[in-house]
Amino acid sequence: MQVEIRPYKQDDVQQAIAVWNEVVEDGVAFPQTELLDGQSGHAFFSSQSFTGVAYDAASGEIVGLYILHPNNVGRCGHICNASYAVKGNLRSQHIGEQLVRHCMHQAKELGFAILQFNAVVKSNAAALHLYHKLGFEQLGVIPGGFRRKDGVFEDIIPHYHLL
């Protein structure tokens, strides 16, 4: 599969919300609990500084996406935050790595200086491995900072990378 990444467009909304909602429904990575529908999904993806869509060049199928936005405002507005989602049956194929690398480039292009992840769940070994590989720095551990779908609290590990 040849994966390419491009900006989100309204025609992507149904496939994009399917990928996003799968991660939300899993309840082990994203802080969101509400599922997106066509209207809320388009509003959400369009409101970001950038939403990148990974797709199979041959079929056009959306296989992943990321959202990029400021982590804060004003004097901290140079720090951005991002979230990544890959279709469950396509994980472990380096799509996430392509999304993160694209996001880092896009963030720099938008004038951000730091990419920060606020809530990397401790059990998300694939993400932790990838962020370490890409040179992200761990900021510490927040004990019990994430409530999984099953109600269990798990540590989160914030990270950052200078762009």
Backbone torsions as a table, in degrees:
resi	resn	phi	psi	omega
1	MET	NA	131.8	176.8
2	GLN	-98.5	109.2	-178.1
3	VAL	-95.6	131.5	174.7
4	GLU	-124.8	157.7	-178.8
5	ILE	-125.4	135.4	-179.8
6	ARG	-143.4	169.4	176.8
7	PRO	-66.3	147.8	174.6
8	TYR	-62.2	143.7	171.2
9	LYS	-135.4	160.1	-172.8
10	GLN	-56.7	-33.8	179.2
11	ASP	-63.0	-16.6	-179.1
12	ASP	-82.3	-10.4	-164.0
13	VAL	-55.2	-45.3	-175.9
14	GLN	-65.9	-45.2	178.0
15	GLN	-67.8	-38.6	-179.1
16	ALA	-65.4	-43.7	-179.9
17	ILE	-68.6	-30.1	177.0
18	ALA	-62.9	-44.0	178.9
19	VAL	-66.6	-47.9	-178.6
20	TRP	-61.2	-49.2	-176.4
21	ASN	-64.0	-29.7	177.0
22	GLU	-60.1	-42.0	179.4
23	VAL	-69.4	-42.5	178.4
24	VAL	-60.7	-45.7	-179.5
25	GLU	-64.1	-34.1	177.5
26	ASP	-59.9	-35.1	175.2
27	GLY	68.1	26.4	-178.6
28	VAL	-124.8	3.8	-177.1
29	ALA	-140.6	-48.8	-176.2
30	PHE	-87.4	146.3	176.7
31	PRO	-74.1	-21.6	-178.2
32	GLN	-64.3	147.1	174.0
33	THR	-118.2	-19.6	-179.0
34	GLU	-87.9	134.8	176.3
35	LEU	-80.6	150.8	177.0
36	LEU	-89.9	148.3	169.5
37	ASP	-116.6	-176.1	-176.1
38	GLY	-55.8	-44.9	-177.5
39	GLN	-72.2	-51.3	-178.7
40	SER	-67.9	-33.2	178.8
41	GLY	-65.0	-46.3	179.8
42	HIS	-64.0	-42.8	178.6
43	ALA	-60.7	-43.2	-178.8
44	PHE	-64.5	-52.8	-177.1
45	PHE	-65.6	-34.8	-179.5
46	SER	-74.5	-22.8	-176.3
47	SER	-83.5	-7.4	-178.7
48	GLN	-76.9	160.8	172.9
49	SER	-61.8	-35.5	175.8
50	PHE	-160.6	135.9	170.0
51	THR	-119.5	119.4	179.6
52	GLY	-101.5	135.7	-178.6
53	VAL	-114.7	122.5	175.1
54	ALA	-93.0	132.0	-177.7
55	TYR	-140.6	155.3	175.5
56	ASP	-77.5	118.1	-175.9
57	ALA	-60.5	-30.0	-178.4
58	ALA	-76.1	-43.7	-173.9
59	SER	-102.9	-19.2	-175.4
60	GLY	81.7	-2.0	-178.9
61	GLU	-65.1	132.3	176.1
62	ILE	-76.9	126.5	-176.3
63	VAL	-113.8	-9.4	178.9
64	GLY	-177.3	172.7	178.7
65	LEU	-163.5	166.0	172.1
66	TYR	-142.8	153.9	172.5
67	ILE	-116.0	143.5	-178.5
68	LEU	-133.2	132.6	-177.4
69	HIS	-160.6	164.8	176.7
70	PRO	-60.3	144.5	175.6
71	ASN	-83.9	-23.5	-179.1
72	ASN	-156.9	-168.2	-176.2
73	VAL	-124.6	173.2	171.6
74	GLY	56.7	-122.7	-175.4
75	ARG	-67.6	-11.7	175.9
76	CYS	-112.8	10.9	-177.0
77	GLY	-68.7	-9.1	178.2
78	HIS	-83.7	-3.3	178.0
79	ILE	-100.4	128.5	178.8
80	CYS	-112.4	169.0	-179.1
81	ASN	-136.2	154.1	-179.7
82	ALA	-148.0	157.1	173.0
83	SER	-133.4	147.1	-174.6
84	TYR	-128.2	141.8	177.0
85	ALA	-137.8	133.5	176.9
86	VAL	-127.7	139.9	177.1
87	LYS	-52.7	135.8	-174.5
88	GLY	-55.4	-41.0	-177.3
89	ASN	-78.5	-0.2	-179.1
90	LEU	-119.0	8.3	178.8
91	ARG	-69.3	159.9	-177.5
92	SER	71.9	21.2	176.5
93	GLN	-116.1	18.5	176.6
94	HIS	69.2	16.1	175.8
95	ILE	-67.6	-41.4	177.6
96	GLY	-59.0	-41.3	178.0
97	GLU	-62.5	-41.8	178.0
98	GLN	-62.3	-40.8	179.2
99	LEU	-63.5	-45.4	-179.0
100	VAL	-64.7	-44.9	-180.0
101	ARG	-61.8	-43.6	178.6
102	HIS	-62.5	-43.0	-179.8
103	CYS	-61.3	-44.1	179.4
104	MET	-60.3	-43.2	178.1
105	HIS	-64.9	-46.1	-177.9
106	GLN	-63.9	-40.4	179.3
107	ALA	-60.8	-43.6	178.6
108	LYS	-63.4	-42.6	178.4
109	GLU	-60.3	-32.7	-179.7
110	LEU	-83.3	-1.5	175.6
111	GLY	95.7	6.1	176.3
112	PHE	-76.1	151.2	-178.9
113	ALA	-110.8	-20.9	-177.0
114	ILE	-139.7	135.9	172.0
115	LEU	-107.0	121.9	-177.3
116	GLN	-121.9	136.4	173.0
117	PHE	-108.1	119.3	-175.1
118	ASN	-80.3	-30.0	-167.4
119	ALA	-144.4	66.3	174.3
120	VAL	-82.1	116.3	-176.1
121	VAL	-70.4	134.8	-173.2
122	LYS	-56.7	-33.3	-179.0
123	SER	-79.9	-5.0	-179.8
124	ASN	-82.7	71.6	-174.3
125	ALA	-59.7	-38.2	-178.8
126	ALA	-63.6	-44.0	179.4
127	ALA	-66.0	-45.0	179.9
128	LEU	-60.2	-42.0	178.2
129	HIS	-62.9	-45.8	-179.0
130	LEU	-62.8	-46.2	-177.8
131	TYR	-63.7	-38.3	176.1
132	HIS	-63.2	-45.5	179.8
133	LYS	-58.6	-36.8	-176.8
134	LEU	-87.2	1.6	174.4
135	GLY	90.6	15.8	175.8
136	PHE	-69.6	147.6	178.4
137	GLU	-102.8	134.1	176.2
138	GLN	-78.3	135.6	-179.3
139	LEU	-94.2	-14.5	-176.4
140	GLY	144.8	-160.4	179.4
141	VAL	-135.7	134.5	173.9
142	ILE	-106.1	106.3	-176.6
143	PRO	-63.1	128.8	176.5
144	GLY	62.5	27.5	-175.9
145	GLY	-77.2	-8.5	-177.6
146	PHE	-129.2	129.1	175.8
147	ARG	-100.0	112.3	178.8
148	ARG	-68.5	165.0	179.6
149	LYS	-57.3	-32.7	-179.4
150	ASP	-82.0	4.0	177.2
151	GLY	90.0	-8.0	179.3
152	VAL	-76.0	136.3	177.0
153	PHE	-91.1	137.5	-176.4
154	GLU	-132.0	151.4	179.1
155	ASP	-67.4	149.4	170.8
156	ILE	-119.0	151.8	-174.9
157	ILE	-127.2	97.5	177.1
158	PRO	-65.4	147.6	179.4
159	HIS	-137.0	161.2	172.7
160	TYR	-147.6	161.6	175.9
161	HIS	-144.7	129.2	174.0
162	LEU	-73.8	132.7	-178.4
163	LEU	-94.7	NA	NA
